[in-house]
């Protein structure tokens, strides 16, 4: 996209892959599974919030700001990966 006179690359990523890339460098696999699950739900809620309240028409989050590296970081079956998969589609809401 031409954004402000410069070329910007916009990457469309599945939310579960996005969470994996974000959470892996931030949290240790040795944390209790329930804590990792709660963190996954919170991170997913935040991701959906940003996608619904984007500040630009081109992208929902800035990779440099949120720490997104663009690659999966965990080993399949790792505690972080399990927490993300076991809480798939779960988000917080306010009623």
ZAVO-894173 format. One record per residue: y, z, x of N, C-alpha, C in turn; residue in one letter. Coordinates in steps of 0.05 Angstrom, whole numbers, always signed. Layout:
N
+--------+--------+--------+--------+--------+--------+--------+--------+--------+------+
:   n_c2 :   n_c3 :   n_c1 :  ca_c2 :  ca_c3 :  ca_c1 :   c_c2 :   c_c3 :   c_c1 : type :
+--------+--------+--------+--------+--------+--------+--------+--------+--------+------+
:      Y :      Z :      X :      Y :      Z :      X :      Y :      Z :      X :    A :
...
+--------+--------+--------+--------+--------+--------+--------+--------+--------+------+
//
This chain:
95
+--------+--------+--------+--------+--------+--------+--------+--------+--------+------+
:   n_c2 :   n_c3 :   n_c1 :  ca_c2 :  ca_c3 :  ca_c1 :   c_c2 :   c_c3 :   c_c1 : type :
+--------+--------+--------+--------+--------+--------+--------+--------+--------+------+
:    -24 :     +0 :    +17 :     +0 :     +0 :     +0 :    +25 :     +0 :    +18 :    X :
:    +46 :    -13 :     +8 :    +72 :    -12 :    +21 :    +87 :    +12 :     +9 :    X :
:    +88 :    +33 :    +24 :   +101 :    +58 :    +14 :   +125 :    +63 :    +33 :    X :
:   +149 :    +60 :    +22 :   +173 :    +66 :    +38 :   +176 :    +47 :    +62 :    X :
:   +166 :    +23 :    +60 :   +169 :     +4 :    +81 :   +148 :     +6 :   +103 :    X :
:   +128 :    +23 :    +99 :   +106 :    +25 :   +118 :    +80 :    +20 :   +104 :    X :
:    +60 :    +13 :   +119 :    +33 :     +9 :   +107 :    +19 :    +37 :   +106 :    X :
:     +9 :    +43 :    +82 :     -5 :    +68 :    +79 :    -33 :    +62 :    +69 :    X :
:    -53 :    +75 :    +80 :    -81 :    +71 :    +72 :    -88 :    +93 :    +53 :    X :
:    -99 :    +85 :    +30 :   -107 :   +105 :    +10 :   -137 :   +103 :     +7 :    X :
:   -150 :   +126 :     +9 :   -179 :   +128 :     +9 :   -188 :   +142 :    -17 :    X :
:   -205 :   +129 :    -32 :   -216 :   +141 :    -56 :   -242 :   +155 :    -49 :    X :
:   -244 :   +181 :    -54 :   -267 :   +197 :    -45 :   -278 :   +213 :    -69 :    X :
:   -305 :   +215 :    -70 :   -318 :   +232 :    -90 :   -310 :   +261 :    -86 :    X :
:   -305 :   +276 :   -107 :   -295 :   +303 :   -104 :   -315 :   +321 :    -89 :    X :
:   -341 :   +317 :    -92 :   -360 :   +333 :    -78 :   -359 :   +328 :    -48 :    X :
:   -356 :   +303 :    -41 :   -354 :   +296 :    -12 :   -328 :   +307 :     -1 :    X :
:   -306 :   +306 :    -16 :   -281 :   +317 :     -8 :   -283 :   +347 :     -3 :    X :
:   -296 :   +361 :    -21 :   -300 :   +390 :    -18 :   -316 :   +396 :     +7 :    X :
:   -337 :   +381 :    +12 :   -354 :   +385 :    +35 :   -338 :   +383 :    +61 :    X :
:   -321 :   +362 :    +62 :   -304 :   +358 :    +86 :   -284 :   +380 :    +89 :    X :
:   -273 :   +390 :    +67 :   -253 :   +411 :    +69 :   -265 :   +438 :    +76 :    X :
:   -287 :   +445 :    +62 :   -298 :   +472 :    +65 :   -313 :   +477 :    +91 :    X :
:   -326 :   +457 :   +101 :   -343 :   +461 :   +124 :   -328 :   +473 :   +149 :    X :
:   -305 :   +462 :   +156 :   -291 :   +474 :   +179 :   -278 :   +501 :   +172 :    X :
:   -274 :   +506 :   +147 :   -259 :   +530 :   +139 :   -276 :   +555 :   +136 :    X :
:   -301 :   +552 :   +128 :   -318 :   +574 :   +121 :   -344 :   +573 :   +137 :    X :
:   -356 :   +597 :   +142 :   -381 :   +599 :   +156 :   -404 :   +598 :   +137 :    X :
:   -426 :   +586 :   +146 :   -450 :   +584 :   +130 :   -463 :   +612 :   +126 :    X :
:   -455 :   +631 :   +142 :   -467 :   +658 :   +140 :   -455 :   +675 :   +118 :    X :
:   -435 :   +665 :   +104 :   -423 :   +679 :    +82 :   -443 :   +681 :    +59 :    X :
:   -441 :   +702 :    +42 :   -459 :   +704 :    +19 :   -457 :   +679 :     +1 :    X :
:   -479 :   +671 :    -10 :   -480 :   +646 :    -26 :   -462 :   +648 :    -50 :    X :
:   -460 :   +671 :    -63 :   -442 :   +674 :    -86 :   -413 :   +670 :    -78 :    X :
:   -405 :   +680 :    -54 :   -378 :   +676 :    -44 :   -372 :   +646 :    -39 :    X :
:   -391 :   +632 :    -26 :   -388 :   +604 :    -22 :   -386 :   +588 :    -48 :    X :
:   -402 :   +596 :    -68 :   -401 :   +583 :    -94 :   -373 :   +588 :   -107 :    X :
:   -363 :   +612 :   -106 :   -336 :   +618 :   -117 :   -315 :   +601 :   -102 :    X :
:   -317 :   +599 :    -76 :   -298 :   +583 :    -61 :   -300 :   +553 :    -68 :    X :
:   -324 :   +544 :    -73 :   -328 :   +516 :    -81 :   -315 :   +510 :   -108 :    X :
:   -318 :   +529 :   -127 :   -306 :   +526 :   -153 :   -276 :   +526 :   -151 :    X :
:   -266 :   +544 :   -135 :   -237 :   +546 :   -132 :   -225 :   +521 :   -119 :    X :
:   -239 :   +511 :    -98 :   -230 :   +487 :    -84 :   -231 :   +463 :   -103 :    X :
:   -252 :   +461 :   -119 :   -255 :   +439 :   -138 :   -233 :   +440 :   -159 :    X :
:   -227 :   +464 :   -169 :   -205 :   +467 :   -188 :   -179 :   +458 :   -176 :    X :
:   -174 :   +465 :   -151 :   -149 :   +457 :   -137 :   -148 :   +427 :   -134 :    X :
:   -171 :   +415 :   -127 :   -172 :   +385 :   -124 :   -166 :   +371 :   -150 :    X :
:   -178 :   +381 :   -172 :   -172 :   +368 :   -198 :   -143 :   +372 :   -206 :    X :
:   -133 :   +396 :   -201 :   -104 :   +401 :   -207 :    -87 :   +381 :   -193 :    X :
:    -91 :   +377 :   -167 :    -75 :   +358 :   -152 :    -78 :   +329 :   -162 :    X :
:   -102 :   +322 :   -170 :   -107 :   +295 :   -180 :    -93 :   +291 :   -207 :    X :
:    -89 :   +312 :   -223 :    -76 :   +309 :   -249 :    -45 :   +313 :   -246 :    X :
:    -36 :   +324 :   -224 :     -7 :   +330 :   -221 :     +3 :   +318 :   -195 :    X :
:     -5 :   +293 :   -189 :     +3 :   +280 :   -164 :    +33 :   +276 :   -163 :    X :
:    +43 :   +279 :   -139 :    +72 :   +275 :   -134 :    +79 :   +246 :   -129 :    X :
:    +59 :   +229 :   -124 :    +64 :   +201 :   -119 :    +44 :   +184 :   -135 :    X :
:    +51 :   +159 :   -140 :    +32 :   +142 :   -155 :    +10 :   +131 :   -137 :    X :
:    +11 :   +136 :   -111 :     -7 :   +124 :    -92 :    -31 :   +142 :    -85 :    X :
:    -26 :   +168 :    -82 :    -48 :   +186 :    -74 :    -44 :   +213 :    -86 :    X :
:    -65 :   +229 :    -88 :    -64 :   +255 :   -100 :    -60 :   +278 :    -80 :    X :
:    -71 :   +274 :    -56 :    -67 :   +294 :    -35 :    -61 :   +280 :     -8 :    X :
:    -47 :   +293 :     +9 :    -42 :   +283 :    +36 :    -62 :   +295 :    +55 :    X :
:    -79 :   +279 :    +67 :   -101 :   +288 :    +84 :    -91 :   +306 :   +106 :    X :
:    -69 :   +300 :   +118 :    -58 :   +316 :   +140 :    -50 :   +344 :   +130 :    X :
:    -40 :   +346 :   +106 :    -31 :   +371 :    +95 :    -55 :   +389 :    +87 :    X :
:    -75 :   +378 :    +75 :    -98 :   +394 :    +65 :   -120 :   +397 :    +86 :    X :
:   -119 :   +382 :   +107 :   -140 :   +385 :   +128 :   -164 :   +367 :   +124 :    X :
:   -161 :   +347 :   +107 :   -184 :   +328 :   +102 :   -188 :   +311 :   +127 :    X :
:   -213 :   +310 :   +137 :   -219 :   +294 :   +160 :   -232 :   +267 :   +154 :    X :
:   -240 :   +263 :   +129 :   -251 :   +237 :   +121 :   -281 :   +234 :   +126 :    X :
:   -294 :   +255 :   +135 :   -323 :   +253 :   +139 :   -337 :   +278 :   +128 :    X :
:   -362 :   +274 :   +121 :   -378 :   +297 :   +113 :   -383 :   +315 :   +137 :    X :
:   -381 :   +341 :   +133 :   -383 :   +359 :   +156 :   -409 :   +375 :   +156 :    X :
:   -421 :   +379 :   +133 :   -444 :   +397 :   +132 :   -470 :   +381 :   +133 :    X :
:   -490 :   +396 :   +140 :   -517 :   +385 :   +140 :   -528 :   +388 :   +112 :    X :
:   -541 :   +367 :   +101 :   -552 :   +370 :    +74 :   -570 :   +394 :    +73 :    X :
:   -566 :   +410 :    +52 :   -582 :   +434 :    +49 :   -570 :   +459 :    +62 :    X :
:   -548 :   +456 :    +75 :   -534 :   +479 :    +87 :   -523 :   +497 :    +65 :    X :
:   -518 :   +522 :    +70 :   -507 :   +540 :    +49 :   -481 :   +529 :    +36 :    X :
:   -463 :   +518 :    +51 :   -439 :   +507 :    +40 :   -446 :   +483 :    +22 :    X :
:   -463 :   +465 :    +32 :   -471 :   +442 :    +16 :   -485 :   +451 :    -10 :    X :
:   -502 :   +471 :     -8 :   -516 :   +481 :    -32 :   -496 :   +493 :    -52 :    X :
:   -476 :   +507 :    -42 :   -456 :   +519 :    -60 :   -441 :   +497 :    -75 :    X :
:   -434 :   +476 :    -61 :   -420 :   +454 :    -74 :   -437 :   +440 :    -94 :    X :
:   -462 :   +435 :    -88 :   -481 :   +422 :   -106 :   -488 :   +439 :   -130 :    X :
:   -492 :   +465 :   -126 :   -500 :   +483 :   -148 :   -478 :   +489 :   -167 :    X :
:   -453 :   +484 :   -159 :   -430 :   +489 :   -177 :   -417 :   +463 :   -186 :    X :
:   -431 :   +441 :   -182 :   -420 :   +414 :   -189 :   -410 :   +415 :   -218 :    X :
:   -386 :   +404 :   -222 :   -372 :   +402 :   -247 :   -360 :   +429 :   -257 :    X :
:   -364 :   +450 :   -242 :   -352 :   +476 :   -251 :   -324 :   +478 :   -240 :    X :
:   -305 :   +485 :   -258 :   -277 :   +490 :   -250 :   -267 :   +514 :   -266 :    X :
:   -246 :   +525 :   -256 :   -232 :   +547 :   -270 :   -213 :   +535 :   -291 :    X :
:   -209 :   +549 :   -314 :   -189 :   +540 :   -332 :   -175 :   +564 :   -343 :    X :
:   -152 :   +559 :   -355 :   -136 :   +580 :   -366 :   -134 :   +576 :   -396 :    X :
:   -144 :   +595 :   -410 :   -142 :   +594 :   -440 :   -126 :   +618 :   -450 :    X :
+--------+--------+--------+--------+--------+--------+--------+--------+--------+------+
//
